[in-house]
Amino acid sequence: MNGENVFAGAYVDRSGHLRKDPDWLAEALLSSQCLFAPVWRDKCLARGEPVHAVFLSRDVVSQYLDDENVIFLGMFRERPAFALNVGDGDDIPFAAEGEYHDLRYLGSLLPIDEANIVAHARALVLWHQSQKFCGRCGSDTRVQSGGNIKVCLNEGCGAQLFPRVDPAIIVLVADRDRCLLGRQASWPENRYSTIAGFVEPGESLEDAVKREVHEETNIRVQDIRYHSSQPWPFPSSLMLGFTAIAASDEIQLNDGELEDAQWFTRKQINSGFPRLPYRLSIARRLVDDWRKKDR
């Protein structure tokens, strides 16, 4: 596929070998060249018109520099880049440098490389916050590999904890000149989207597509084809996009996940109803790519 989804793209050299070099990391943290992407209350710092992410220098963030707050992201624009957890207190850190915004807002406004790295930063900060204790024995953990691994401090356990990524399929189901869209009750009025769901243990991606579509809408699908993927850091999903052709057409809401599901023609979608998913999402790209086709 041409183009990239928001938050995707290899704009950061993740430099896995450097994560494992404590001497290099210590030197990088002392350098005036390093960049810090602060995350406060799961929000990212930005400013300007057009909007751009704010990356802070070492001298500005020095009070926050300890192993538990700093996570090495890789080399960004040929400079060492770190995520910086600045907590969730009432006092807003670095307020003079910009404003903190939700990543769903920033995603479609930031330059694509900046959207990529702040999504990376936010995801790792949230993972750190959820992994203060070992999931196996309950002991405290400490950071390793520049914050990309946590290790249980219990010598009898010593488990290594890695950042979690949850795979989920998302699929545009087509039937000639119409496509299948559904909506959840909590969504804004008249908003519909493509069918999606998490992959279950022991399940292939293709089987997950078939199962989710049938569970939610009763539709059987065939000719499943991979489209593209999108990291979705809300908090830690990887959206795996597909297209499929309908092998049946009678909709029935089987599992209660959706409030409604319907077939929509290209003419209906181009008319402005239903309201489509947000532009930053892979769901929107799936719909847009489908409606541009002749068939």
N, C-alpha and C positions, 0 to 999 in steps of 0.2 A: 504494500500500500504506500502511496505517496504521503508525505507530511508526517507529523508526529502529534500524538495526543498531548494535551496539557499535562505537565509534571513529568513527562517522559523525555528521554534523550540522554546521551552519554556526555553531558557537559562537565561532569566532575570526574577526574581521574581518581578513582577510589583508592588506588595505591595500597593494595592489600599488604604488600611486603613492608611498607613503611609503618603500618599499624603495629607490626610486631617488633619494631625497633624502638625501644624506650629511649635510647640516647638521641635518636633523630627527633622523636616527638618532643623531648625536653628542649632541644635546641630550637625546634620550630616554634614552640610556645614562647620562647624568649625573643623571637625575631620581630622586628618592626614591620615585616612584610605579611604577617599572618592576618587573617580575616576572621571575624566572629559574627555568626548569625544568631542574634538573641531570640529566645522564645519565652514569652510571658503569658501565662494562662492559656496555653495552646495557640497563642496568636503570634504573628510575625511582624517585625518592624519595617515600615516603609514610609516613603514621603515623595513629594514632588508631583509635577504635572508635565509629562506623563509619569505615572507612578513607577518607582523603582525600589528595590529592596535596599535596606540600610545594613551595611556591613561595618562593624566597629573595629577599631584598632586595639592593640594590646594595652596601650596606656590608658585607654578609656575604660576598659573592662577589668582592669587588674584586680579589683576587689572581689570579683567573682571567680577568679582562677583557682580552682582546685579540681582534683581528679573526678569528683562526683558531678561537677557541673559542666565539664568540657568534654566534647566528643569530636574526635577527628573524622571529618567527612571525606577528605582527599585534597587534591590539588585543583583549585578553581582559578581560572585565568592566571595559571602558573604561580599561584600563591597558596600556601597552606591554609585550609579553611576548616573552621570548627563550628559546631553547634554549641550554643551557650544557654544553659538552663538558668534563667534569672528568677525562677520561682513564680509564686502566684499571690504575693501579698498585695495589700491595698495600695502601697506606694508603687508608682509606675517607674520602672528603671529606664533610664536614658530617654525620658519623655522629651527632652530638648532636641533629640536627634530625629524624631519622627513620631508616627502614631502606630500602635499595634492594631492589626486587622485580622479578621478570620481569613484563613487560607482559601475558603470557597469564594470570597470576594476578590482576593488578590490574584487568584490563579489565572483569571482571564485578562488581567491588567498588566501584570509584570512581563518583562522580557522573558522569552522562553527558557533561557539558561538560568535566570534568577528564580523563576517559578520552580524549576527542577531542584535547585539546591535548598531553597527554604522548605520545600516539601520534605526533602531528605532530613533536614535539621529537625523539623517539627516531629516527624515520625520517630526519630531516635530519642528525642527528649521525652516524648510520651512513653516510649518503651522503658526508658530508665526509671521513670516515675512508677511504673507498674511492676518493676522487678527489683524492689529493694530487698526482697527476701527470696530464698531458694524455694522453688516450687516443689522440690522433692522432699526436703527435710525441714524447711521453715527457717533456716539460719540466715544470718546477714550475708550479703554479697559484696564483692569489691569489683571495681572495673578492671578490665584488661584490654589490650590491643586498642589503645586510644579511645576506650569507651564503647567499642563495637562488640565486646563480649563482657559478660559478668560471670564471676566465679564464686561458688559457694565457699564461705570461710570455714565451714565445718570440715576438718581434715578427714573425717570418716565418710564424707560425702564427696566434696570437691567437684560437684556438677558444674559444667560449663553451660551458660544460658546465652542463647543467641537471639537477636532481634526477630520478632515474630512477623511473618507475612501470611495472610489468609487468602488463598486463591478463590476467586469467584468468577463464574461465567456470566456473560451478558450477551444476549442474542437478538438480532433482528430477524424475525420470522416473516417471510413474504409468501403471498399467494397471488401470483400474477400482479395486478395493479393495486394491491392493497397489502398492508402490513399489520401485524398484531402488536397492539400496545395495551398496557394495563396501568392502573393507578392504585396507590394505597390511600387509605382514608385520611392519613395525616398530611398529605401533600396539598399544596395550594389548589384552589378550585380549578377544575378543567385541565390540570396537568396530567399527562400520560407519558409513559416511558417504555423502553424495551424490557423484556423479561430477564431477570437476573437472579442469581442465588449462589450460595457457597458450595464449593466442591466438598463432597463427603469423603471420609477415609476409604481407601481402596477403590476409588471411582476414577475413571478416565474423564478427561474434559468433555469428550463427545457424549459419554453416558450422562454426565452432569447436565449438558444441554438438553438432552431428551427428557431426563427426569424432571428438571425444573419446569420446562414448558408444559409438560403434561400435568404435573402436580398443580400448577397454578391456573392453567387455562383449559386442560383436557385435550389440547391440540397435540397431535403426533407430528414429528418432523423428520425430514430426510435431507440428504445432500448438505451436510453440515460442513462449513468451511471457515477456517481461521481468518480473521480480519486484522486485528491489531491488539495491543495490550496497553494498559494504563495503570501506573502506580496510583493508588487512591488512598492517601494518608489520613483516612477518617475512621478509625485511627491507623489501620495497617493492612489494607486490602491490596491485592493485585487483580485488577479487572482484566479478564481474558475474553476479548470480543470475538463473536462469531456471527455468521449469517446462516440461515437455514431455510429450506423450502417446506411449506406446510404439506402434510400428507392427509390431513383431515381439516374440517373447518367449523365444526360445532363447538362453540365455547361453553365451558362449564367451570365455575370457580370451585376447584376441588378442595383446596387446603385452607381457605380463609385468609391467605396472605394478601390478596387483592380485593379492593372494594368493587372494581369493575375491570373488564377487559373487552376490547372491541377490535374489529377490523376497520382500518381507515385507509381510504384511497389517497393517492398522491394529490388529487384535487382538493380533498378535505384538508390535508395537512398543509398544503400551500395556501389555503384560505385563511389560516390562522387559528383554526380549531382542529385538534386539541392544542393546548399549550404544550410545547415541547420541553424536553429536559434542558438544563442549563448548558450554555455553549461550551463550558470547560470540560464537560463530561464526555466519556467515550460513547455513552448512550446517544447523545446528540449527534456525534459524528456518524454513528451507525445509521441513524435516521436520515441525516443529510446526504450521505453517500448513496443510500437506497433511492431516495426521491429524485436524485439527479440522473438515474439510469432510465433508459427508454422502456424497459420492461419491468 
